Amino acid sequence: MYISIVLIAIGGQPIPAPRPAGGGSPRAAEKPDLAGWLPVDKDFIPSSYRGRIIGLVGKTVTIKPEGDLKIGQIKTLPGGAVEKRLYVQDNTGPPRTFAFHGMLLRFSGLDSTYRGGVTPPHDTDHKVGDLQIGDVVDIGCERLEGVDYCHRVSIQRRPGGLVPPANGDAKLPAAKQWCTHCNALQAAEGKALLILRDLGVWHFR
């Protein structure tokens, strides 16, 4: 049995792991040593996906892959040896469309009839109604009977705007809120790009 660890970076900057449900501040990000990790098996299905929203139609979202998403798997083999495997999101692939899972729709106030399993949302999660075209998001996903579902979503950046408050932000002081953290990083990245432009250095994504 593998233990999976999701590792995400935006613009080369690792972002803190989500706050656990029930409160607390985002944990400090660490860049793990990935030397010696093997690639995951070909049939590996990632539990997270990261990119920019390019479509919101009905109860679906279409996301173009973007950013640095890695998922590490750690397994202890018979005899005590440790096997480490690494999934790296392919950002050259086509956009993917996900159906919003009933659990996310219920959390978003869009499906009061849902009676399936419920996992408490992270404090850094957002509701479906918070999403906009162009948002850079991190989602939790799964494939059920051939359908790709999004069961949680966290907005990381909103180019040209501000990341809205997340699920747990209302109970925290402004300085510790997820939206404050993301908007501060977005502002810093914007200033860096302006400096590069003024220096005649252009940044392409």
C-alpha positions as CSV (number, residue, x, y, z in Angstrom):
1,M,0.0,0.0,0.0
2,Y,1.4,3.4,-1.0
3,I,1.2,6.6,1.0
4,S,0.6,9.5,-1.5
5,I,1.9,13.1,-0.9
6,V,0.8,15.9,-3.1
7,L,3.5,18.5,-4.0
8,I,2.4,21.7,-5.8
9,A,4.3,24.8,-6.9
10,I,3.1,27.9,-8.6
11,G,5.6,30.0,-10.6
12,G,8.4,28.1,-9.0
13,Q,7.2,28.9,-5.5
14,P,6.0,26.0,-3.4
15,I,2.7,26.8,-1.8
16,P,1.8,25.7,1.7
17,A,-0.2,22.5,2.2
18,P,-3.9,23.1,2.8
19,R,-5.0,23.8,6.3
20,P,-6.7,20.8,7.9
21,A,-10.4,20.9,8.2
22,G,-11.3,22.5,11.5
23,G,-8.8,25.4,11.4
24,G,-5.2,26.1,11.8
25,S,-2.7,28.1,9.6
26,P,-1.2,26.8,6.4
27,R,1.8,24.7,7.0
28,A,5.2,26.0,5.7
29,A,6.1,24.5,2.4
30,E,9.2,22.4,1.9
31,K,10.9,21.4,-1.3
32,P,11.5,17.7,-0.9
33,D,14.5,15.9,-2.2
34,L,13.2,13.9,-5.2
35,A,16.5,12.3,-6.2
36,G,16.1,8.6,-6.8
37,W,12.3,8.6,-7.2
38,L,10.9,6.2,-9.8
39,P,8.1,7.1,-12.2
40,V,4.6,5.9,-11.3
41,D,3.0,3.0,-13.1
42,K,1.3,3.7,-16.4
43,D,-2.1,3.1,-15.0
44,F,-1.7,5.6,-12.2
45,I,-4.7,8.0,-11.8
46,P,-3.7,11.2,-10.0
47,S,-5.9,12.4,-7.1
48,S,-5.1,16.0,-7.8
49,Y,-5.0,18.3,-10.8
50,R,-3.8,21.8,-11.3
51,G,-4.4,24.4,-14.0
52,R,-6.4,27.4,-15.3
53,I,-10.2,27.3,-15.7
54,I,-11.2,27.8,-19.4
55,G,-14.8,26.6,-19.2
56,L,-17.7,26.5,-16.7
57,V,-20.7,24.9,-18.2
58,G,-23.6,23.6,-16.1
59,K,-22.2,21.2,-13.5
60,T,-18.8,20.8,-15.2
61,V,-15.5,22.6,-15.2
62,T,-12.8,22.5,-17.9
63,I,-9.2,23.1,-16.8
64,K,-6.1,23.6,-18.9
65,P,-3.1,22.0,-17.1
66,E,-0.6,24.5,-15.7
67,G,2.0,24.8,-13.0
68,D,4.2,22.3,-11.2
69,L,2.2,19.5,-9.7
70,K,3.9,16.4,-8.4
71,I,2.5,13.5,-6.4
72,G,4.9,11.2,-4.5
73,Q,4.1,7.7,-3.5
74,I,6.0,6.0,-0.7
75,K,5.7,2.2,0.0
76,T,7.5,0.0,2.5
77,L,8.5,-3.3,0.8
78,P,8.9,-6.7,2.5
79,G,12.2,-6.6,4.3
80,G,11.9,-2.9,5.2
81,A,13.2,-1.3,2.0
82,V,11.3,1.9,0.9
83,E,10.1,2.4,-2.7
84,K,9.4,6.0,-3.9
85,R,7.5,6.8,-7.0
86,L,6.7,10.2,-8.5
87,Y,3.9,11.5,-10.7
88,V,4.6,14.7,-12.6
89,Q,1.6,16.5,-14.3
90,D,2.0,16.8,-18.0
91,N,1.2,20.4,-18.9
92,T,1.5,19.7,-22.6
93,G,-1.7,17.6,-22.5
94,P,-5.1,18.8,-23.6
95,P,-7.5,20.4,-21.1
96,R,-9.7,18.1,-19.0
97,T,-13.3,18.4,-18.2
98,F,-14.6,17.4,-14.7
99,A,-18.1,16.9,-13.5
100,F,-18.7,18.5,-10.1
101,H,-19.2,15.7,-7.5
102,G,-22.4,15.7,-5.5
103,M,-20.3,16.2,-2.3
104,L,-18.9,19.5,-3.7
105,L,-22.3,20.6,-5.0
106,R,-23.8,20.0,-1.6
107,F,-21.0,22.0,0.1
108,S,-21.7,24.7,-2.5
109,G,-25.4,24.8,-1.7
110,L,-26.3,23.5,-5.1
111,D,-27.6,20.0,-4.3
112,S,-29.5,19.5,-1.1
113,T,-30.6,16.0,-2.2
114,Y,-27.1,14.5,-2.2
115,R,-27.0,11.6,0.3
116,G,-23.6,10.0,-0.5
117,G,-20.4,10.1,1.5
118,V,-19.2,13.5,2.8
119,T,-15.6,14.5,3.5
120,P,-15.3,17.8,5.5
121,P,-13.9,20.5,3.1
122,H,-10.5,21.9,3.7
123,D,-10.3,25.5,5.1
124,T,-8.6,26.4,1.8
125,D,-11.5,25.1,-0.4
126,H,-13.9,27.2,-2.4
127,K,-17.5,26.7,-3.5
128,V,-18.5,26.2,-7.2
129,G,-20.1,29.6,-7.1
130,D,-16.8,31.2,-6.3
131,L,-15.2,30.0,-9.6
132,Q,-14.5,32.2,-12.6
133,I,-13.0,31.7,-16.0
134,G,-9.2,32.3,-15.8
135,D,-8.9,31.2,-12.1
136,V,-5.8,29.0,-11.4
137,V,-7.1,26.2,-9.2
138,D,-6.0,23.0,-7.5
139,I,-8.7,20.3,-7.4
140,G,-9.2,17.0,-5.8
141,C,-10.4,14.5,-8.4
142,E,-11.3,10.9,-9.0
143,R,-12.5,8.7,-11.9
144,L,-15.8,6.7,-11.2
145,E,-17.2,4.5,-13.9
146,G,-15.3,6.3,-16.6
147,V,-16.3,9.8,-15.5
148,D,-13.8,12.3,-14.1
149,Y,-15.2,14.1,-11.0
150,C,-14.0,17.2,-9.1
151,H,-14.8,16.8,-5.4
152,R,-13.0,19.8,-4.0
153,V,-11.5,22.9,-5.4
154,S,-9.1,25.6,-4.1
155,I,-8.5,28.9,-6.0
156,Q,-4.8,29.7,-6.0
157,R,-4.7,32.8,-8.3
158,R,-7.2,35.1,-10.0
159,P,-5.3,37.1,-12.7
160,G,-6.7,40.6,-12.9
161,G,-8.7,40.2,-9.7
162,L,-8.5,38.9,-6.2
163,V,-8.8,35.4,-4.8
164,P,-12.1,35.3,-2.8
165,P,-12.3,34.1,0.8
166,A,-11.9,30.4,1.3
167,N,-14.0,28.1,3.4
168,G,-12.1,28.7,6.7
169,D,-11.1,32.3,6.2
170,A,-14.1,33.9,8.1
171,K,-12.8,32.5,11.4
172,L,-9.3,33.7,11.0
173,P,-7.6,37.1,11.3
174,A,-7.0,38.7,7.9
175,A,-3.2,38.1,8.1
176,K,-3.8,34.3,8.3
177,Q,-6.5,33.9,5.7
178,W,-5.9,31.8,2.6
179,C,-7.1,34.5,0.3
180,T,-4.7,37.0,1.9
181,H,-1.8,34.6,1.3
182,C,-2.7,33.9,-2.3
183,N,-3.4,37.6,-3.2
184,A,-0.1,38.6,-1.6
185,L,1.8,36.1,-3.7
186,Q,-0.1,37.1,-6.8
187,A,0.8,40.8,-6.2
188,A,4.5,39.9,-5.7
189,E,4.5,37.8,-8.9
190,G,2.9,40.7,-10.8
191,K,5.6,43.1,-9.6
192,A,8.3,40.7,-10.6
193,L,6.9,40.4,-14.1
194,L,6.7,44.2,-14.4
195,I,10.4,44.4,-13.4
196,L,11.3,41.8,-16.0
197,R,9.4,43.7,-18.7
198,D,11.1,47.0,-17.8
199,L,14.4,45.2,-18.1
200,G,13.5,43.9,-21.5
201,V,13.1,40.3,-20.3
202,W,9.9,38.6,-21.3
203,H,8.3,35.8,-19.5
204,F,6.3,33.2,-21.4
205,R,4.0,30.6,-20.0
